[in-house]
Amino acid sequence: MNVREALEWVLVGAGIGQLLLCLASPAIPVVLGWRKSVAVLPKLLRQVFWTYACYVLGAHLAFGLLSVFGAGLLLAGDGMAAVVSGFIACWWGVRLILHWTTFDTTDVRAGRWTRVAELGLGLLFLVLTAVYVAVFLFNLKGGG
């Protein structure tokens, strides 16, 4: 198996990970009590909040579908593949940094599942960042 084939399998795995994140995402507002928390905000801010939440979910869905069904396109070795894989690498890299540096989970019910979820998300963000950085570098080399 050559590097391109290996990266294609890794991309499909990363895509599945992102799709699983999308499936788990509806639980986040429930666990974190978003409805109650945002209810005190002015209507426009509530609408903006939910719009951004939908945009993030949509981006994760798009990244997952592209990675599962378009892994070959993401490994084309051309400028567009480099730009798209670089963008996704930045997206997950920023999310990883924010996860480790700014998220304060002291208000969330402490428990084993909370810790497992926090560690699992951190690991997922780390793996996704590494995968898309590798794909970006592969594309910068012209696909090989």
N, C-alpha and C positions, 0 to 999 in steps of 0.2 A: 504494500500500500504506500503510495507516495504522499507527499505533504498535502497536496490539493485534495486528494480523496479523504485523508484523515480530517482535514479542516471541514470538509463537507459534512461528514458524520458528526463532528463536534457542533457545527452550526445547527444541524437538525436537532441535536440534543438541547442546545441553547434555546431554540425555538419552542420546543416542547416545554422547557422550563418556564418560558415567558407565557405560554398559553395556560399552563397550570397556575401561574401567578394571576392571570386574568380570571380564571375560574374561582380562585380563592378571594379575589378582591371584593366581592359583595359582602364578605364577612367583616371587612375592616371597618366600615361605618358602624356596624352593629357593635363590635367589640370596643371601639373607641367612643361610642355614643355621639356620633357626629350630629344627628338630628337635633338632639337636645343642646349640644354645644353651639351649633350655628343658629339656633332659633332666636338667640338674643341679638343677632346681627341685623342691621338694616337689610331690607329685602334685596336691594341690588347686590350687596356683598354676599348674601346667601346664594344668589343666582350665579355670581362670579365663582364662588367657591365650588359649587356643583358643576359648573361648566369646566373649570380646570380639572376637577376630578375625572370628568368624562373624557377630556382631552388626554390625560395621562393614561387612562385605561385604553383608549383608542390607539395611542402610540404603542403601548405594550402589545396589544392585539396585532397591530400592523407589523411590528418587529418580529413577533412570533410566527405569524403566517409567512412573512417574507423569508425567514430563516428556514422554516420547514419546507416550503414549496418552491422557494427561489434561491436555495443555497448556492446553486451554480452561478446565478446572476451576481450574488454577493462575492463570488470568487473569480469574477471575470478578468481581474488584473488590469482593468481600465480605470480611467479617472472617475467615472460615476460610481463604480464599485468601491473605490477608495473613499470617495466623499460620503457615501451612505454608510459604509462600515465605520468610518471615522466618526460620523455623527452619532451612531449608535454606541460606539465605544465611549465617547464623551458623555452621552446621556447616562449610561450606567456608571461611569467613573464618578460623575458628579453625585449621582444617587448614593453610591458607596461612601463617598466622603461625607455627605450629609448624614447618612445613617450612623457613621462612627463618631461624628463631631457635634452634631446639633440636636439630634432627637433626644428629648428628655422623656423617658417612659415611666417616671415616678408616679404619674397619675393613673397609670394602667394597673388593673388588678395584677398583683404579683402572683406568680404561680409557675408551675413547671411548664405548662403549655405556652405561657407568655414568653418565658425564656427560650423555649424551643423555637417558637415563631421568630423571635428576634435574632437568634443565632442562625436559623435557617435562611431568613431573608438576607442577613449579612453575607452568608456564604454564597447564596444565589447571586447577589449583586457583585461579589468578588469574581465569581466564575464568569458571569456575563461580561464584565469589564475585560477580563483576561482574554476571553474568546474573541471579542470584537476588536481588541487591540491587535491580536494575532492576525485576524483577517485583514485589518487595515494595513499592517506591515506587509503581509503577503501581497496585497494589491499594490502597495507602493513599489514593490520589486517587480511589478509587471506580471504578477501571477506565477512567479516561480523562483 
